Amino acid sequence: MKWSEIPREAKAYMLYHTLISPGLIVWILFPLYLMETGYSVLEVGAFFTAVNLVSIPLTYLFGRAFNRWDIKKGLIAVDVLDEVAYVLYGLASGAAAPLILFLGRTVEKLSTMLYPLYRAYEQIIYPEDKYEEIFAWHLRLPEILRVLTFPLMGYILGHLYPGPESYRWAFMLFGLFSGVTIAYIWRFLPSVRREERLTPPGFTFKVGEFKLLLAFEALLTLAWELAPEIVLINYIIFVLHRTVFEVTLVAVVSSLASIIGTYASERVPKGKGFQAIALGMFLNTLYALLMALAPPLWAVLVVHALGDFGNTLWFPFYRAWMFKLIPKERASEFHAAISSYRKVIGIVTPFIAGALASVHATLPYAFSLAFFLLAGAMFWWLARKGIYSRTAS
């Protein structure tokens, strides 16, 4: 699909995601900040788990409310909450630092309760007959900007100005930049109100198939969340004795692989979505297996490139399948329900991951591997029953 063929509103939304992509380095810096200021990997996992408890019921309630409200205003709220959270991280110092950090993380978690609105907005604003093709662009543009910005930020924070104090300044800068993205949403993104969400004629909501999707989501959630970012950061910084620069190198290599994966997904013939998902899941499984073996840094780079290529290859087809199971007029509620469901499943996974990593730094990847294998087996069963091909076609 050519860039010129994408609707203007969809282009504006993709460019918004591109603008915010450099700020994702905060997801690396925050757990690293905690570890470098005295928290163990187990304590960081427990910290994240404690904050997760707050968000489960509110995620669904917010999503249901946005069945009636303009989703665009929800996207603005996400960036407002992130701005507050990042500024609080930057201000955390002295005896009150633990309380301020917990408050900031809670505010950031409030913003994640609205993340399902991104998927609802995409389902409505992207052309339904072009989901697979358009998601290649949706993934590609932010990854390109990450490749350009992460090495620079990683070098500055890892070698020129390392340490918690520099991280705090970075939090403040990204918090202030949210003002730019809030203005962008207000000016350039179209509103999506209730009257603009029309489910195509002939759509039938299939409860049984949606339940199977939820079961598949449960296995994927466990596979990814049992080996979260804190495990990788702990391994690179405290086992391999590297810096945040090397952590950002992993992110850059992953982004490059994802960019290649978007071009590969575009070349998958119509009707071959199952094969693309199967290959992508196989590569994800291989990633978890190799990481469980505690590889050296060069191998970590290769393994993450492999895993993210696989993830990007199968993502457009899986997301398109999900969208075709959900009625548009209730998109925000359904995506919020799925998100709350993931949060329930993953309520203690940060603590479990931290506990496993405290036993052996790469043990969480072994558990991740087991759930990738189970997810792959379930998807193969869905294909054998004809459920995936019937719904995704």
C-alpha positions as semicolon CSV with decimal commas, in nm:
position;residue;x (nm);y (nm);z (nm)
1;M;0,000;0,000;0,000
2;K;0,146;0,338;-0,101
3;W;0,156;0,633;0,138
4;S;-0,052;0,837;-0,108
5;E;-0,332;0,578;-0,087
6;I;-0,379;0,620;0,289
7;P;-0,666;0,852;0,395
8;R;-0,559;1,189;0,536
9;E;-0,706;1,125;0,883
10;A;-0,521;0,792;0,908
11;K;-0,195;0,964;0,807
12;A;-0,241;1,227;1,079
13;Y;-0,296;0,955;1,340
14;M;0,015;0,762;1,229
15;L;0,224;1,079;1,248
16;Y;0,099;1,137;1,603
17;H;0,226;0,792;1,703
18;T;0,554;0,874;1,533
19;L;0,587;1,196;1,735
20;I;0,546;1,018;2,069
21;S;0,775;0,722;1,989
22;P;1,103;0,878;2,121
23;G;0,933;0,926;2,458
24;L;0,902;0,549;2,494
25;I;1,258;0,554;2,625
26;V;1,094;0,648;2,957
27;W;0,978;0,285;2,978
28;I;1,347;0,191;2,990
29;L;1,467;0,476;3,208
30;F;1,206;0,449;3,484
31;P;1,278;0,091;3,599
32;L;1,650;0,160;3,553
33;Y;1,613;0,472;3,768
34;L;1,453;0,262;4,041
35;M;1,728;-0,001;4,022
36;E;2,006;0,259;4,030
37;T;1,854;0,433;4,332
38;G;1,855;0,119;4,546
39;Y;1,560;-0,100;4,441
40;S;1,627;-0,467;4,358
41;V;1,470;-0,630;4,052
42;L;1,231;-0,813;4,289
43;E;1,129;-0,485;4,454
44;V;1,076;-0,318;4,115
45;G;0,851;-0,606;4,012
46;A;0,656;-0,574;4,337
47;F;0,628;-0,196;4,286
48;F;0,477;-0,240;3,939
49;T;0,240;-0,510;4,064
50;A;0,111;-0,285;4,344
51;V;0,025;-0,010;4,097
52;N;-0,140;-0,260;3,859
53;L;-0,402;-0,340;4,122
54;V;-0,547;0,010;4,094
55;S;-0,615;0,000;3,724
56;I;-0,819;-0,315;3,655
57;P;-1,184;-0,210;3,712
58;L;-1,134;0,149;3,597
59;T;-1,001;0,042;3,255
60;Y;-1,330;-0,124;3,162
61;L;-1,542;0,159;3,307
62;F;-1,351;0,421;3,107
63;G;-1,383;0,213;2,790
64;R;-1,756;0,172;2,834
65;A;-1,799;0,545;2,891
66;F;-1,619;0,620;2,565
67;N;-1,884;0,427;2,374
68;R;-2,072;0,759;2,405
69;W;-1,789;1,011;2,435
70;D;-1,553;1,143;2,170
71;I;-1,251;0,910;2,162
72;K;-1,027;1,200;2,055
73;K;-1,073;1,357;2,400
74;G;-0,959;1,030;2,555
75;L;-0,636;1,045;2,351
76;I;-0,577;1,397;2,482
77;A;-0,634;1,272;2,838
78;V;-0,365;1,004;2,788
79;D;-0,104;1,266;2,701
80;V;-0,214;1,498;2,984
81;L;-0,174;1,217;3,239
82;D;0,163;1,114;3,093
83;E;0,278;1,475;3,119
84;V;0,189;1,487;3,489
85;A;0,349;1,148;3,556
86;Y;0,679;1,230;3,385
87;V;0,706;1,565;3,564
88;L;0,649;1,388;3,896
89;Y;0,927;1,141;3,811
90;G;1,154;1,437;3,743
91;L;1,068;1,598;4,075
92;A;1,125;1,283;4,283
93;S;1,416;1,348;4,514
94;G;1,502;1,342;4,882
95;A;1,307;1,162;5,153
96;A;0,977;1,206;4,969
97;A;1,109;1,041;4,648
98;P;0,945;0,696;4,701
99;L;0,604;0,857;4,759
100;I;0,640;1,088;4,456
101;L;0,753;0,798;4,236
102;F;0,456;0,587;4,345
103;L;0,221;0,878;4,280
104;G;0,375;0,937;3,937
105;R;0,351;0,570;3,846
106;T;-0,013;0,566;3,958
107;V;-0,089;0,868;3,736
108;E;0,089;0,699;3,445
109;K;-0,113;0,386;3,512
110;L;-0,429;0,598;3,490
111;S;-0,320;0,691;3,138
112;T;-0,272;0,324;3,046
113;M;-0,636;0,265;3,141
114;L;-0,719;0,473;2,835
115;Y;-0,478;0,289;2,602
116;P;-0,761;0,068;2,467
117;L;-0,893;0,387;2,306
118;Y;-0,598;0,372;2,066
119;R;-0,720;0,037;1,932
120;A;-1,080;0,157;1,920
121;Y;-0,972;0,471;1,730
122;E;-0,769;0,261;1,485
123;Q;-1,057;0,022;1,425
124;I;-1,283;0,312;1,332
125;I;-1,047;0,546;1,147
126;Y;-0,855;0,291;0,939
127;P;-1,027;0,152;0,627
128;E;-1,173;-0,187;0,718
129;D;-1,078;-0,352;0,389
130;K;-0,714;-0,240;0,428
131;Y;-0,639;-0,327;0,791
132;E;-0,346;-0,559;0,713
133;E;-0,178;-0,319;0,469
134;I;-0,230;-0,005;0,674
135;F;-0,090;-0,159;0,992
136;A;0,243;-0,203;0,813
137;W;0,267;0,178;0,791
138;H;0,126;0,215;1,142
139;L;0,419;0,013;1,279
140;R;0,688;0,137;1,040
141;L;0,693;0,514;1,093
142;P;0,738;0,518;1,475
143;E;1,010;0,254;1,449
144;I;1,203;0,465;1,197
145;L;1,207;0,761;1,436
146;R;1,312;0,537;1,725
147;V;1,608;0,414;1,520
148;L;1,713;0,775;1,466
149;T;1,665;0,899;1,823
150;F;1,730;0,611;2,065
151;P;2,106;0,570;1,996
152;L;2,162;0,942;2,052
153;M;1,961;0,948;2,374
154;G;2,120;0,624;2,491
155;Y;2,472;0,759;2,430
156;I;2,395;1,083;2,613
157;L;2,237;0,912;2,913
158;G;2,470;0,611;2,916
159;H;2,809;0,776;2,858
160;L;2,803;1,157;2,857
161;Y;2,562;1,217;3,145
162;P;2,492;0,882;3,313
163;G;2,307;0,836;3,639
164;P;1,972;0,902;3,809
165;E;2,001;1,282;3,802
166;S;2,018;1,284;3,421
167;Y;1,725;1,046;3,404
168;R;1,521;1,291;3,609
169;W;1,595;1,570;3,359
170;A;1,491;1,339;3,076
171;F;1,160;1,267;3,251
172;M;1,096;1,641;3,282
173;L;1,174;1,709;2,914
174;F;0,946;1,433;2,789
175;G;0,674;1,551;3,024
176;L;0,691;1,901;2,881
177;F;0,696;1,766;2,523
178;S;0,352;1,615;2,588
179;G;0,219;1,970;2,554
180;V;0,320;1,957;2,185
181;T;0,146;1,624;2,124
182;I;-0,171;1,741;2,303
183;A;-0,185;2,043;2,068
184;Y;-0,128;1,811;1,770
185;I;-0,421;1,584;1,865
186;W;-0,650;1,883;1,916
187;R;-0,557;2,042;1,583
188;F;-0,507;1,752;1,342
189;L;-0,693;1,439;1,457
190;P;-1,062;1,403;1,371
191;S;-1,324;1,345;1,637
192;V;-1,481;1,000;1,666
193;R;-1,820;1,031;1,834
194;R;-2,093;0,774;1,876
195;E;-2,269;0,865;1,551
196;E;-1,948;0,811;1,352
197;R;-1,915;0,444;1,451
198;L;-2,119;0,228;1,219
199;T;-2,081;-0,150;1,215
200;P;-2,098;-0,280;0,854
201;P;-2,427;-0,441;0,744
202;G;-2,431;-0,817;0,790
203;F;-2,195;-0,816;1,090
204;T;-2,282;-1,079;1,352
205;F;-2,111;-1,087;1,687
206;K;-1,997;-1,445;1,753
207;V;-1,969;-1,501;2,129
208;G;-1,793;-1,836;2,096
209;E;-1,522;-1,708;1,864
210;F;-1,467;-1,403;2,082
211;K;-1,416;-1,630;2,386
212;L;-1,155;-1,825;2,190
213;L;-0,982;-1,496;2,109
214;L;-0,975;-1,417;2,482
215;A;-0,819;-1,755;2,562
216;F;-0,552;-1,693;2,298
217;E;-0,494;-1,344;2,442
218;A;-0,444;-1,495;2,788
219;L;-0,160;-1,717;2,667
220;L;0,005;-1,431;2,476
221;T;-0,026;-1,199;2,777
222;L;0,149;-1,448;3,001
223;A;0,416;-1,515;2,738
224;W;0,511;-1,147;2,711
225;E;0,451;-1,026;3,066
226;L;0,653;-1,298;3,237
227;A;0,961;-1,149;3,069
228;P;0,900;-0,772;3,082
229;E;1,139;-0,484;3,017
230;I;1,272;-0,491;3,374
231;V;1,414;-0,840;3,313
232;L;1,609;-0,728;3,007
233;I;1,734;-0,413;3,182
234;N;1,844;-0,612;3,487
235;Y;2,028;-0,863;3,266
236;I;2,213;-0,606;3,054
237;I;2,301;-0,358;3,332
238;F;2,369;-0,583;3,630
239;V;2,470;-0,918;3,475
240;L;2,646;-0,812;3,155
241;H;2,765;-0,489;3,326
242;R;2,669;-0,255;3,042
243;T;2,490;0,083;3,036
244;V;2,162;0,231;2,924
245;F;2,330;0,287;2,585
246;E;2,344;-0,088;2,527
247;V;1,979;-0,118;2,634
248;T;1,885;0,140;2,372
249;L;2,095;-0,051;2,117
250;V;1,867;-0,349;2,173
251;A;1,568;-0,121;2,113
252;V;1,728;0,016;1,794
253;V;1,808;-0,330;1,654
254;S;1,453;-0,437;1,740
255;S;1,316;-0,131;1,559
256;L;1,525;-0,202;1,250
257;A;1,398;-0,560;1,247
258;S;1,041;-0,433;1,293
259;I;1,080;-0,198;0,996
260;I;1,196;-0,488;0,780
261;G;0,905;-0,691;0,918
262;T;0,653;-0,429;0,802
263;Y;0,779;-0,464;0,445
264;A;0,768;-0,842;0,474
265;S;0,409;-0,836;0,603
266;E;0,303;-0,622;0,305
267;R;0,425;-0,895;0,072
268;V;0,221;-1,171;0,234
269;P;-0,042;-1,275;-0,027
270;K;-0,410;-1,241;0,052
271;G;-0,537;-1,551;0,226
272;K;-0,195;-1,635;0,373
273;G;-0,245;-1,463;0,707
274;F;-0,236;-1,793;0,895
275;Q;0,109;-1,874;0,758
276;A;0,236;-1,527;0,853
277;I;0,103;-1,561;1,209
278;A;0,246;-1,913;1,242
279;L;0,593;-1,802;1,126
280;G;0,586;-1,496;1,349
281;M;0,491;-1,701;1,653
282;F;0,766;-1,952;1,577
283;L;1,021;-1,668;1,576
284;N;0,880;-1,535;1,906
285;T;0,922;-1,883;2,056
286;L;1,279;-1,903;1,929
287;Y;1,348;-1,560;2,083
288;A;1,229;-1,677;2,428
289;L;1,431;-2,000;2,404
290;L;1,757;-1,826;2,312
291;M;1,715;-1,553;2,577
292;A;1,661;-1,823;2,843
293;L;2,013;-1,949;2,762
294;A;2,168;-1,623;2,895
295;P;2,337;-1,510;2,573
296;P;2,617;-1,251;2,545
297;L;2,530;-0,896;2,435
298;W;2,585;-0,951;2,062
299;A;2,349;-1,249;2,075
300;V;2,092;-1,048;2,274
301;L;2,088;-0,801;1,985
302;V;2,041;-1,077;1,727
303;V;1,775;-1,257;1,931
304;H;1,570;-0,941;1,988
305;A;1,592;-0,855;1,619
306;L;1,462;-1,202;1,539
307;G;1,178;-1,178;1,789
308;D;1,065;-0,831;1,683
309;F;1,077;-0,923;1,315
310;G;0,845;-1,213;1,394
311;N;0,617;-0,998;1,608
312;T;0,583;-0,733;1,336
313;L;0,528;-0,993;1,066
314;W;0,222;-1,141;1,232
315;F;0,082;-0,836;1,413
316;P;-0,120;-0,685;1,122
317;F;-0,301;-1,012;1,054
318;Y;-0,377;-1,077;1,419
319;R;-0,500;-0,721;1,479
320;A;-0,719;-0,737;1,166
321;W;-0,869;-1,065;1,292
322;M;-0,943;-0,905;1,630
323;F;-1,109;-0,600;1,472
324;K;-1,336;-0,816;1,258
325;L;-1,478;-0,980;1,571
326;I;-1,573;-0,652;1,743
327;P;-1,875;-0,426;1,662
328;K;-1,759;-0,069;1,589
329;E;-2,026;0,105;1,795
330;R;-1,890;-0,072;2,105
331;A;-1,525;-0,073;2,003
332;S;-1,397;0,128;2,300
333;E;-1,584;-0,094;2,548
334;F;-1,465;-0,420;2,391
335;H;-1,101;-0,312;2,366
336;A;-1,114;-0,184;2,725
337;A;-1,262;-0,516;2,836
338;I;-0,978;-0,703;2,663
339;S;-0,728;-0,470;2,828
340;S;-0,884;-0,522;3,173
341;Y;-0,879;-0,896;3,109
342;R;-0,506;-0,875;3,031
343;K;-0,449;-0,674;3,349
344;V;-0,628;-0,938;3,560
345;I;-0,414;-1,212;3,406
346;G;-0,099;-1,006;3,446
347;I;-0,178;-0,870;3,790
348;V;0,115;-1,043;3,957
349;T;0,339;-1,108;3,658
350;P;0,578;-0,817;3,736
351;F;0,633;-0,961;4,085
352;I;0,670;-1,316;3,949
353;A;0,912;-1,195;3,680
354;G;1,114;-1,009;3,942
355;A;1,121;-1,314;4,170
356;L;1,230;-1,544;3,886
357;A;1,499;-1,298;3,777
358;S;1,630;-1,280;4,133
359;V;1,685;-1,658;4,116
360;H;1,846;-1,645;3,772
361;A;1,854;-1,340;3,547
362;T;1,708;-1,514;3,240
363;L;1,475;-1,764;3,409
364;P;1,165;-1,553;3,319
365;Y;1,231;-1,624;2,951
366;A;1,198;-1,998;3,013
367;F;0,845;-1,943;3,149
368;S;0,773;-1,708;2,859
369;L;0,881;-1,987;2,622
370;A;0,630;-2,230;2,775
371;F;0,339;-1,994;2,715
372;F;0,450;-1,913;2,360
373;L;0,443;-2,286;2,290
374;L;0,092;-2,313;2,436
375;A;-0,026;-2,010;2,234
376;G;0,118;-2,160;1,918
377;A;-0,057;-2,491;1,984
378;M;-0,388;-2,314;2,039
379;F;-0,356;-2,108;1,722
380;W;-0,281;-2,424;1,525
381;W;-0,600;-2,576;1,671
382;L;-0,800;-2,263;1,570
383;A;-0,670;-2,295;1,215
384;R;-0,744;-2,668;1,199
385;K;-1,103;-2,596;1,307
386;G;-1,129;-2,327;1,037
387;I;-1,212;-2,057;1,293
388;Y;-0,928;-1,818;1,207
389;S;-0,967;-1,847;0,828
390;R;-1,346;-1,804;0,841
391;T;-1,332;-1,493;1,057
392;A;-1,026;-1,326;0,903
393;S;-1,133;-1,370;0,542
